[in-house]
């Protein structure tokens, strides 16, 4: 189990270096078996501009660890990013494989107007 986590973290570090060179806003995601989290991080400060997750009261009514909930988080983060004046971002999946909930979140964010 430890090797699996270390491999994911290693993959995530490689992507983080490339995104840092790009100096773009970073859409960082994290997933657990029950929840999905998304944060938009400023390129220079490293501060969180906006965030969304399945922990929000409106999203906790149904199941929070599925593709539908991840899509809702993607829509919310895109809407909040556009309100903050950010349209172009770099997608940081933190070493998670690009399928299932991660893909659903990314597709929903793209459909709602984010470019990456």
Secondary structure, DSSP 8 states (H G I E B T S, - for coil): -HHHHHHHHHHHHHHHHHHHHHT-EEEEEEE-SS-EEEEEE-TTT--EEEEEETTSGGGSSS-SSSHHHHHHHHHHHHHHHHHTT--BEEEE-TT--SSTHHHHHHHHHHHTT-B-
